[in-house]
């Protein structure tokens, strides 16, 4: 299947009328849906799908790096075409109702999804199935507001990840160059590229405010403007209550608050201000209110959050050393599985903006390295040809920091290797924390992260330790090798 065919098949399975937004991160196609009406098993049967994660209101389909972006583009195009056809169909239907003439519209995406259930089975699920209904309600209620909020925070940072990667890698390479040749520090090209490496932080606050406002339903430009205000250099020239204002106080947390508040206030005002005056009054009142709130609320509160989270994160890692790294590296995969790892993104970004690097990312990256070691042990011990092919095809991207194919295709279905991969991550995390390895980038992992760290060789030794520990644990603990006929794990 090509990318368009994959996109069309996915949309047909999920239902285009059920999808409110299609977008992607590094490895996943993410679909926001009105309701989850398709099973994981149905989606996993589609060619190219390596895994499926379902949350309330969202379906994440693991496709791999590059593939996820291309399929997402095709999904957006197909959804746009489907929306136009639906609009045309509605117009034709309205005319037909008046004239009595029927029309048969053509559609880019089929809205009829195949069902494997008989009419009796469907009726059974609809009527009298109290246990199933109770389980469904319980499942929906179990989705906490905190988890949903962390997911929304993750959505805000996803568009920024390519900039973090590019700028971070460039900063790491320039740093490595200057360690090898300190005399290059005065070179104009090196100075300019060093400036380029930090360029994301020049506009970071504005971008965060922009995407936060967009995420919560406001006008992105208003959120970006309000967040940029909080970091404006001119604040230093203003004295308020006897003290000069501090540009950038509150960091990205203040920007997040400003962007979200802008959306909240703007959407409320548009419902109350007459349409004839809304074009002028809504942005004026929104900017005025949020600007003052930024001074009295967002900057002070953001400053407290930044100081507390930053201090305790750094303090815990520095004082706990290898023990802290062992714990973080060991539990990071389960954290990813329950979806709360999104909450770490603002901490990474704030550390990058305030300290110039994050010492948390190299530790967390070891979880994926443990997966590689555990999966290689599975490859050597398993007799199942399909499983061995899956490992062999997924190992290269796993070493590059893309762990989903190994997680959902190998270690998690087998059970014990997943736990052993966590053990590998724990030992690798202990090494990184003990040596205080930091990263100038965000959004990458595995071997590629080495170029963006403050010590390439020590980081790579940690990677090898995680590989070795994950491999040894899996080799010793073992696993239940699936029979040859079980090709769809």
N, C-alpha and C positions, 0 to 999 in steps of 0.2 A: 504493500500500500504506500502511496505517496502521502505527503502531509495533508493535502486537501481531502483525500479519501478517509484518512484517520479522523480528521476533524468532523467530516460529515457523519461518519459512523458513530462518533462520540455524541454529537448533537442529536442524532436520531434516537440513541439510547436514552439520553437524559431528557430530551424533549426541548426544542428551541423555545417553546412558549413558557417553559418552566425556568429558563435562564435569564437572570437580570444583568449579569456581567461576566465576561470571559477575559482573563488576563493570565499572566505567568510570572513565576519567579525563576530561579536559575535552572531548576530541574522539573518543575511541576506546572501543568496546566491547571489553573484554578477557576472553578465555575461557581459563581454565586447563584443559588437557586431558591425558588420560592418554597420548594419542598423536595426532599430526597426521595425520588420515586423509582430509583434504579438500584440494583444490588451490586456489591463489589465484584461478585462472580461474573456478572454480565459484562462489566467494563474490563475486567482482566482478560476476557476472551478476545478483545480487540487487539489486532496486531500492533506491536510497538509499545503497548502499555506494560510497564514494569511493576506497577503497584498502584493501589488506590487507598486514599485516606478520606474518611467522611466525617465532617463535623456538622453541627446544626447550621443549616443555611449555606454550606459550602461543600464542594467535592473537589479534592485534590487528586489529580491523575499524574502519576510519575512517568515521565517520558524520557528524561535525561537532558543533559546540557545541549543547547542549540535546538534540539528537537522540540522542547517545550515552547520556546519562543516562536518557532515557525508554525507549529500547530495552532498556537494561540492566535496568530495573525490570520490564519485560515478560518478559525472559528469566528473571529470578529467580522470577517468579510461575509461569511455565510449567514451570520445572525443579522447583519445589516441588510443583506439581500432578502432574507426571510421577512424582516420587519417591513420592507418596502412592499413586498408581495401581500403581506397581511393588510397593510393600509389600502392597497389597491383593491384587494378582495372585499374589504369592508365598504369601500366606495361603490364598487360594482353591486354588492349585495343590497345596498341601500337603494340604488337605482332600479335593481331588479324587483325589489319589493313593490316599487311603485308601478313598474311596467308589466310585472308578471313574467318576465323573461329570466331564465336561469343561466348561470355561467359556471364554467368549470375552470377555476384559476390554476395556474401552474405554480409550483413551489420549488425553491432551491433546496430546502431541507424537508424531508418527510416528517410530519408530526405524528404519524401513526407508529407507535412502538410495538414491536412484537411481544406477545405475552405467551409464556410457557404454561399459564394456568388455564384450566378448563373453567367453564361458566360456574360449575358447582364449586370449584375451589375458590374462585373469586368471591362468590356469594358467602362462602364460609368465612373468609377474611373480613367481610363487611358486616355480617350479622352474627351476633351471639358469641363471638370469640372474645369473651371478656378478659381472659388471661393475656392474650396477645395485645389487646388494646391497653391494658394496664401496663404491660411491659413497655409499650411504645411511649405512653405518657410519662412513665418513670424515666425513660431514657432522655426524653426531651427536657424534663425538669432537672435532670442531673447536669445539664450544660450550665455551668456557673456563669454569672455575669462577669466575674473576674477573668475567666478564660476567654470569653467573647471580647472583652476589652483588650486583652493582650494580643488577640488575633488582629484586632483593628490597628493596634500600634504596629504590628508587623507589616500590615498593608501599607502604612505610611512610609516605611523605610525601604520596601522592596524596590521602588523606582530609583533609589539612591545608591543601591549596591554596586552597579557598574562603575560609578564615579569613585566610590570607596576603593574598589579593586584597582582601577587604573592608577589613581593617585597614590594609593598605598604601595603598590608594586614599584612605581617610579621612585617614590621616596626611599624605599628599601634598597633599590639598585644604586641610587645616588649615594646613599649612606655606605654601601659596600665599596663603591668606587673610591670614596674619600678615605676609607680605612686602608685601602691598598695604596692609594696615591694621594696623601694629604695635600701635596702641592697643587692639586687640581681645584682646591677650594676657591681660588681667585679667578678661575676661568669663567668668562661671561656666559658661555653656553651651560656650564654646570650650574651656575647661579640661577639662570633662567629656568632650567629644568627642575631645580629644587623648588623654585617658586611655583611651578606648574604642579608639582607633587602635592603642594598644600592648598591648591586653588579651591578644592571642594569646601574647605573650612571657611573660606572667604564668604561664601554664599549659603553655608549650611543652615543657618537659622532661618533664612528666608524660604529655602526649599522645604524645610520641615513644617513651617507654618503653612505653606502653600498646600502641601499634600495632606496635612492634618485637617485643614479647612475643607478640602475636597472630599476626604474620607467621611466627614460628618455632614456633608450635604450643602456646604456653603460655596461661595464664589472663591476659587483658589487664589486669585490675585489679591483679594482683601486679606486673606490669612497670611499670604507671603509678605505683604506690606507691613502688617502688624508685628510679625516676628522679626522682620528686618529692623523695625524701629527699636526693638529691645537691644539690638547689637550695633546701633548707629554710632559711629565715632563721635558725632557731635554731642552725645550725652555727657561726655566728659567736660564739656564747656558750660554745663548747666549745674548751678548749685541749688539744691532743694533741702529746705529745713537745715541749712548750715553745712550740708555735706554735698560734695560733687556726686553726680550720678555716675554709675559704673556701666560702660558699654559691655553687653554680653553677660551681665550678671544673671544667673539662673540657667545659663547654657541652653541646651536643647530642651530641657524640661519646661522652661519658660516659653519656648517657642511652641512646643506641643500644646501647652495650655492656651496660649494666645490664639493659635490656629483653630482649636476646637471651640473656644469661646466665641470667636468670630463667626463661625458657622452657626452656632446655637443662637446667637443674638440676631444675626441676619435673617435666618429662616423664620424666627418669631416676628420680626418687624414686618416682613413681607406679607404676613397674614393679617396684620393690623393696619398698616398704612395703605391708604387708597392707591390704586394702580397709577393714577395720574401723577401722584407725587412720589411714588416709590423709587423711581429711577434716581431721584436726587436725595431724598431724605434717608432712605435705607442705608446707602453706603456712608453718608455723612454721620448719621447717628451711630452706626456700627463702629466706624473708625474712632469717633470721639470717646465712646464708652470703653472700647477695648484698649485704647491708648492709655486712658486713666487707670483702668484695671491692671494694665501691664506695670504701671508705676507702683501701685499700692498692693497688688496681689501677686501677679504672675512672676515678676522678678524676685521678690522676697521668697515666695513659696518654691519657685524653681531653684533658687540658690540653696535653700535648705535641702531639697531633694538631691541636688547635685552633690553637695558637700557630704551628706549622710551616706548616700549610696556609694559614691566614689571612695570616700574614706574607708568605709567598712569593707568594701570589696578589696581594695588595695591592702588594708591593714590585715584582713583575714588571710590573704594569700601570702603576704610577707612574713607574718608571725607564725602562721600555721605551716608554711613551707610545703614540704613533700606530703605531709598528711592531708592538708587542704587540697592540694593538687590531686591526690589519690582519690579523695571523695568526689570532687567535681568531675574528674575524668571518668570515674566509674558510674556516676548517676546521670551523665549528660544524655546518653541514648534514651533511657526511659523518660527524661524530661522532654526530649524531642517527640517521643511517641505520644505523650499526652497533650502536646501542643503549647506548653507554657514557655518554651524557649524564646518565643517572640518577646517576652518581657525583658530578656537580656540585651536586645538590640539597642535600646536607648542608653543602657549602661556602657556598652562597647563604644557607641558614638560619642558619648560624653567624655569618656576617658581619652578617646582619640583627640577630641577638641581641646581638652584641658591639659592632658599629659603628653600628647603627641603619639601615644601608642596605647594599646590595650593589652594588659597582661592576662586577661581572662580568655581571650580567643585561642592562643596556642594550647592552653590546657584543654579546652573544650574540643579542639580539633583532634585530640588524641583518641576520642571515642570512635571516629571514623577509621583511624589507623588500626585500632583493635579489631574492627570489622574485617579489614583486609587480611590480617594474620589468621583470624578464626576461619575465614572463608577459604584461605589457601590450605589449611589443615583439612577442611571438608573435602576439597578437591582431591587431595592425596589419599584420603581414607575411603571416600565413597566409591561404590561400584555402579552407581546409577549414572548412566551415560547422559541423560537429560540434565541432571543436577550438575554434573561436571562441566557440561557445555555452558550452563547458566553461570557458574562460577568463573569459568575462563573468559566469557564475554564481558563480565561485570568487573573483574579485577582491575583492568587498566583505568576505568573511570573512577573506581574506588580509590586507587592510589592518587588520583588527581583531586580527590576531595569530594566526589559525588557519591554519597553512600547509599542512596535509596535502593538502587538495583540489588545490592548485596543484602541490605536489611530486609526488604520485602520479598526478595526472590530466593534468599538462601538462609540466613541465620535465624530470622524470626520464625519462619515456618518450621524450622527444625528444633527450635526451643533452646536446647542446651548451648549450641554455638553462640546464640545471642548473649547469653549470660557470660560466656567465656570472652566474647568481644568486649563486654563491659569491663572485665578484669584487665584485658589488654589496655583499654583506655585509661584505667586507673593507674597502672604502672607508668604509662607514658605521661599522664598528667602530673604524677608525682615528680618526674624528672624536670618537666618544664617549669613547674612552680618552684622547685628547689633552686634552679638556676636563674629564675626571674626573667624568662624569655618573654619579650613583648612583640606585638605586631603593629605595623604602621597601616595595615589594611583591614578591611572588613568584608565578609562575603565570600572568602575563599578558604580553603582548608587543604589538608593533605600535603603532598610534596610542593605544590605551587606556592604555598604560604611561606616556605623557607626564604624566598627572595624578599619577602616583606617583613622579616623579623630582624631584631637587633643583634642576633647571633645565629648565622645560618647553620654552622656546623653543630652547635649544641642542640638546635631545634631538630636537625636531621637525625641526630643520635636518639632523641626522644621518640621520633617517628619509628626508628628501627626497634626501640625497646617495646613500643606498643605492638608493632607487628609480631615480635618474638613472643611476648607475653600472651597475646591473643591466640597465636598458633599453638604454643605449649599447652595452654589451658584446654583448648579444644581437643588436642591430640590425647591428653591424659584423661579428660572427662568423657570424651566420645559423644556419640549421638546415635539416634535410631535411623539407620540408612533406609530411605524409602525403597520399596520394591521397584523393579525396573518399569513395571506397567504404570506406576504413579508418576506420570509426567507433569501433571498439573497440580502442583503442591498448593 
